[in-house]
Amino acid sequence: MVLESLNPMHYNITSLVPDTMPVATVPILILMGFLFLIWNHEETSSVPGPGYCLGIGPLISHGRFLWMGVGKACNYYNQTYGEFVRVWISGEETFIISK
């Protein structure tokens, strides 16, 4: 009798989840998807440079400037994107103009 009560197959796991759970989950998932699309939407810039990508682009470009130094990072971005580049330094949009 003790072993039977400890058997996990004895319990019905679906009885623990209420029937309203899927009904409430769908609108929440739709709302989260809509907010995600709005958050990711950005105006396309005519200036080349690394993308914003949920704030990861600014972190990567700022980290590159800290790691490589200003001169080497500027040379890297100029070789990659051209002589007029948009990057982020300390969370601020910065333009690198060189020839």
Backbone hydrogen bonds, N-H to C=O, Kabsch-Sander energy under -0.5 kcal/mol:
donor,donor_aa,acceptor,acceptor_aa,energy
5,S,1,M,-1.4
6,L,2,V,-1.3
7,N,3,L,-0.7
10,H,7,N,-1.4
11,Y,8,P,-0.7
13,I,11,Y,-0.8
15,S,12,N,-1.2
16,L,13,I,-1.2
17,V,13,I,-0.6
21,M,18,P,-1.1
24,A,20,T,-2.1
25,T,21,M,-1.8
26,V,22,P,-1.6
28,I,24,A,-1.0
29,L,25,T,-2.6
30,I,26,V,-2.3
31,L,27,P,-2.5
32,M,28,I,-2.5
33,G,29,L,-2.3
34,F,30,I,-2.3
35,L,31,L,-2.5
36,F,32,M,-2.2
37,L,33,G,-2.1
38,I,34,F,-2.2
39,W,35,L,-2.5
40,N,36,F,-2.0
41,H,37,L,-1.2
55,G,52,Y,-0.5
56,I,53,C,-1.8
57,G,52,Y,-2.4
59,L,55,G,-1.1
60,I,56,I,-2.4
61,S,57,G,-2.6
62,H,58,P,-2.4
63,G,59,L,-2.3
64,R,60,I,-2.3
65,F,61,S,-1.8
66,L,62,H,-2.1
67,W,63,G,-2.6
68,M,64,R,-2.9
69,G,65,F,-1.3
73,A,69,G,-2.0
74,C,70,V,-2.5
75,N,71,G,-2.1
76,Y,72,K,-2.4
77,Y,73,A,-2.5
78,N,74,C,-2.4
79,Q,75,N,-2.2
80,T,76,Y,-2.1
81,Y,77,Y,-3.1
82,G,77,Y,-0.6
82,G,78,N,-1.4
85,V,96,I,-2.4
86,R,48,P,-2.5
87,V,85,V,-0.5
87,V,94,T,-3.2
89,I,92,E,-2.4
92,E,89,I,-1.6
94,T,87,V,-3.9
96,I,85,V,-3.0
97,I,95,F,-0.6
98,S,83,E,-2.6
98,S,96,I,-0.5
